[in-house]
Amino acid sequence: MNKRLFYYLFAVLCTVTLFTSCSDDDGDDTPTVIPIEQEMAGDYKGTMDVYYVGVPDPIASGLSQKVYVTKASDTAVKLELRDFVFFLGSEELNLGTIAVENCPVTVEGTSYKFSGNQKMTLLVGDCDVAVSGTIGSGNLAMIVDVKVGGGTLQVKVDYKGLSWLEQKVLRLKF
C-alpha cells in the first residue's frame, strides 16, 4: 500500500510540474492595441519644404499645408495630402492629392511610427509614393518621397505639423 501511494504521489507531482513548465513557455500573443482614433487620427496643419532629390536647397519652403490622418485598420493609418500644389519659380506644379491608404503603425515610446508605399496616378503621371514619419503629442513629422514617371523626376517633401485640436487648445491658453 505504501508503494502504491508513493507511486501515485510521484505521478501527480510529475504531471503538475510538466503542466506548469509548459505554461511558462507560452509567448505573449496579445496584440498591441494602438489608439489610432484617440492619439493619431485628425487634421494636421503645418509647413513643408519641397526638394528635388539630389539638390540640397529646397525648391519651395515654408508652404502651408494640411495633412489628414484617418484609421485604415487597427494597426494602420491612411495619410492624405490633398491638392498638393507648389510653385517652381513662377510655374505652378500641381501634383494633386497624395493618399497612401495603408501605413502600418508601430509604438515607439510615447510616439507612433508609420511608413507606407503606394503606386498612384497623379496629375503629373504615374508615381511611386513612399511616406514615413512619427506622430506624438499632437505633432506630425513626415517625409514623402514621390518618384514621377519611373524616377525621371524625384521630389521629397519634409512636413511638420500640429493637430487642429492641439492648435485650438494652444490658442485658449493664457
Contacts in CASP RR format, 6 or more apart in sequence:
PFRMAT RR
TARGET T0000
AUTHOR 0000-0000-0000
METHOD contacts of the structure
MODEL  1
MNKRLFYYLFAVLCTVTLFTSCSDDDGDDTPTVIPIEQEMAGDYKGTMDV
YYVGVPDPIASGLSQKVYVTKASDTAVKLELRDFVFFLGSEELNLGTIAV
ENCPVTVEGTSYKFSGNQKMTLLVGDCDVAVSGTIGSGNLAMIVDVKVGG
GTLQVKVDYKGLSWLEQKVLRLKF
31 74 0 8 1.000
31 75 0 8 1.000
32 107 0 8 1.000
33 74 0 8 1.000
34 40 0 8 1.000
34 74 0 8 1.000
34 75 0 8 1.000
34 105 0 8 1.000
34 107 0 8 1.000
34 112 0 8 1.000
36 71 0 8 1.000
36 74 0 8 1.000
36 77 0 8 1.000
36 105 0 8 1.000
37 71 0 8 1.000
39 112 0 8 1.000
39 135 0 8 1.000
39 136 0 8 1.000
40 69 0 8 1.000
40 71 0 8 1.000
40 77 0 8 1.000
40 105 0 8 1.000
40 112 0 8 1.000
40 135 0 8 1.000
40 136 0 8 1.000
41 69 0 8 1.000
41 70 0 8 1.000
41 71 0 8 1.000
41 77 0 8 1.000
42 68 0 8 1.000
42 69 0 8 1.000
42 70 0 8 1.000
42 163 0 8 1.000
42 164 0 8 1.000
42 165 0 8 1.000
43 66 0 8 1.000
43 67 0 8 1.000
43 68 0 8 1.000
43 69 0 8 1.000
43 163 0 8 1.000
43 164 0 8 1.000
44 66 0 8 1.000
44 67 0 8 1.000
44 68 0 8 1.000
44 69 0 8 1.000
44 138 0 8 1.000
44 140 0 8 1.000
44 161 0 8 1.000
44 162 0 8 1.000
44 163 0 8 1.000
44 164 0 8 1.000
45 64 0 8 1.000
45 65 0 8 1.000
45 66 0 8 1.000
45 161 0 8 1.000
45 162 0 8 1.000
45 164 0 8 1.000
45 167 0 8 1.000
46 64 0 8 1.000
46 65 0 8 1.000
46 66 0 8 1.000
46 67 0 8 1.000
46 159 0 8 1.000
46 160 0 8 1.000
46 161 0 8 1.000
46 162 0 8 1.000
47 62 0 8 1.000
47 63 0 8 1.000
47 64 0 8 1.000
47 65 0 8 1.000
47 159 0 8 1.000
47 160 0 8 1.000
47 161 0 8 1.000
48 62 0 8 1.000
48 63 0 8 1.000
48 65 0 8 1.000
48 157 0 8 1.000
48 158 0 8 1.000
48 159 0 8 1.000
48 160 0 8 1.000
49 58 0 8 1.000
49 60 0 8 1.000
49 61 0 8 1.000
49 62 0 8 1.000
49 63 0 8 1.000
49 157 0 8 1.000
49 158 0 8 1.000
50 58 0 8 1.000
50 59 0 8 1.000
50 60 0 8 1.000
50 61 0 8 1.000
50 63 0 8 1.000
50 86 0 8 1.000
50 155 0 8 1.000
50 156 0 8 1.000
50 157 0 8 1.000
51 57 0 8 1.000
51 58 0 8 1.000
51 59 0 8 1.000
51 155 0 8 1.000
51 156 0 8 1.000
51 157 0 8 1.000
51 158 0 8 1.000
52 59 0 8 1.000
52 153 0 8 1.000
52 154 0 8 1.000
52 155 0 8 1.000
52 156 0 8 1.000
53 145 0 8 1.000
53 154 0 8 1.000
53 155 0 8 1.000
53 156 0 8 1.000
54 154 0 8 1.000
59 86 0 8 1.000
59 88 0 8 1.000
60 86 0 8 1.000
60 87 0 8 1.000
60 88 0 8 1.000
63 86 0 8 1.000
65 81 0 8 1.000
65 84 0 8 1.000
65 159 0 8 1.000
66 82 0 8 1.000
67 79 0 8 1.000
67 80 0 8 1.000
67 81 0 8 1.000
67 140 0 8 1.000
67 142 0 8 1.000
67 159 0 8 1.000
67 161 0 8 1.000
68 79 0 8 1.000
68 80 0 8 1.000
68 82 0 8 1.000
69 77 0 8 1.000
69 78 0 8 1.000
69 79 0 8 1.000
69 80 0 8 1.000
69 135 0 8 1.000
69 140 0 8 1.000
70 77 0 8 1.000
70 78 0 8 1.000
70 80 0 8 1.000
71 77 0 8 1.000
71 78 0 8 1.000
72 78 0 8 1.000
72 101 0 8 1.000
72 102 0 8 1.000
72 103 0 8 1.000
73 102 0 8 1.000
75 104 0 8 1.000
75 105 0 8 1.000
76 102 0 8 1.000
76 103 0 8 1.000
76 104 0 8 1.000
76 105 0 8 1.000
76 114 0 8 1.000
77 103 0 8 1.000
77 105 0 8 1.000
77 114 0 8 1.000
78 99 0 8 1.000
78 100 0 8 1.000
78 101 0 8 1.000
78 102 0 8 1.000
78 103 0 8 1.000
79 99 0 8 1.000
79 100 0 8 1.000
79 103 0 8 1.000
79 114 0 8 1.000
79 131 0 8 1.000
79 142 0 8 1.000
80 97 0 8 1.000
80 98 0 8 1.000
80 99 0 8 1.000
81 97 0 8 1.000
81 98 0 8 1.000
81 99 0 8 1.000
81 144 0 8 1.000
81 157 0 8 1.000
81 159 0 8 1.000
82 96 0 8 1.000
82 97 0 8 1.000
83 94 0 8 1.000
83 96 0 8 1.000
83 97 0 8 1.000
84 94 0 8 1.000
84 95 0 8 1.000
84 96 0 8 1.000
84 97 0 8 1.000
84 98 0 8 1.000
84 157 0 8 1.000
85 92 0 8 1.000
85 93 0 8 1.000
85 94 0 8 1.000
85 95 0 8 1.000
85 96 0 8 1.000
86 92 0 8 1.000
86 93 0 8 1.000
87 93 0 8 1.000
93 124 0 8 1.000
94 123 0 8 1.000
94 124 0 8 1.000
95 122 0 8 1.000
95 123 0 8 1.000
95 124 0 8 1.000
95 127 0 8 1.000
95 146 0 8 1.000
95 155 0 8 1.000
96 122 0 8 1.000
96 123 0 8 1.000
97 122 0 8 1.000
98 120 0 8 1.000
98 122 0 8 1.000
98 129 0 8 1.000
98 144 0 8 1.000
98 146 0 8 1.000
99 118 0 8 1.000
99 120 0 8 1.000
100 116 0 8 1.000
100 117 0 8 1.000
100 118 0 8 1.000
100 129 0 8 1.000
100 131 0 8 1.000
101 118 0 8 1.000
102 116 0 8 1.000
102 118 0 8 1.000
103 114 0 8 1.000
103 115 0 8 1.000
103 116 0 8 1.000
103 131 0 8 1.000
104 114 0 8 1.000
104 115 0 8 1.000
104 116 0 8 1.000
105 112 0 8 1.000
105 113 0 8 1.000
105 114 0 8 1.000
106 112 0 8 1.000
106 113 0 8 1.000
106 114 0 8 1.000
107 113 0 8 1.000
108 134 0 8 1.000
110 136 0 8 1.000
110 137 0 8 1.000
111 134 0 8 1.000
111 135 0 8 1.000
111 136 0 8 1.000
111 137 0 8 1.000
112 134 0 8 1.000
112 135 0 8 1.000
112 136 0 8 1.000
113 132 0 8 1.000
113 133 0 8 1.000
113 134 0 8 1.000
114 131 0 8 1.000
114 132 0 8 1.000
114 133 0 8 1.000
114 134 0 8 1.000
114 135 0 8 1.000
114 142 0 8 1.000
115 130 0 8 1.000
115 131 0 8 1.000
115 132 0 8 1.000
115 133 0 8 1.000
116 130 0 8 1.000
116 131 0 8 1.000
116 132 0 8 1.000
117 128 0 8 1.000
117 129 0 8 1.000
117 130 0 8 1.000
117 131 0 8 1.000
118 128 0 8 1.000
118 129 0 8 1.000
119 126 0 8 1.000
119 127 0 8 1.000
119 128 0 8 1.000
119 129 0 8 1.000
120 126 0 8 1.000
120 127 0 8 1.000
120 129 0 8 1.000
121 127 0 8 1.000
122 146 0 8 1.000
122 148 0 8 1.000
124 148 0 8 1.000
124 153 0 8 1.000
125 148 0 8 1.000
125 149 0 8 1.000
126 148 0 8 1.000
126 149 0 8 1.000
126 150 0 8 1.000
127 146 0 8 1.000
127 147 0 8 1.000
127 148 0 8 1.000
127 149 0 8 1.000
128 146 0 8 1.000
128 147 0 8 1.000
128 150 0 8 1.000
128 151 0 8 1.000
129 144 0 8 1.000
129 145 0 8 1.000
129 146 0 8 1.000
129 147 0 8 1.000
130 144 0 8 1.000
130 145 0 8 1.000
131 142 0 8 1.000
131 143 0 8 1.000
131 144 0 8 1.000
131 145 0 8 1.000
132 142 0 8 1.000
132 143 0 8 1.000
133 140 0 8 1.000
133 141 0 8 1.000
133 142 0 8 1.000
133 143 0 8 1.000
134 140 0 8 1.000
134 141 0 8 1.000
134 142 0 8 1.000
137 166 0 8 1.000
138 162 0 8 1.000
138 163 0 8 1.000
138 165 0 8 1.000
138 166 0 8 1.000
139 160 0 8 1.000
139 161 0 8 1.000
139 162 0 8 1.000
139 163 0 8 1.000
139 166 0 8 1.000
140 159 0 8 1.000
140 160 0 8 1.000
140 161 0 8 1.000
140 162 0 8 1.000
140 163 0 8 1.000
141 159 0 8 1.000
141 160 0 8 1.000
141 161 0 8 1.000
142 159 0 8 1.000
143 156 0 8 1.000
143 157 0 8 1.000
143 158 0 8 1.000
143 159 0 8 1.000
144 156 0 8 1.000
144 157 0 8 1.000
144 159 0 8 1.000
145 154 0 8 1.000
145 155 0 8 1.000
145 156 0 8 1.000
145 157 0 8 1.000
146 154 0 8 1.000
146 155 0 8 1.000
146 156 0 8 1.000
146 157 0 8 1.000
147 153 0 8 1.000
147 154 0 8 1.000
148 154 0 8 1.000
148 155 0 8 1.000
162 170 0 8 1.000
END
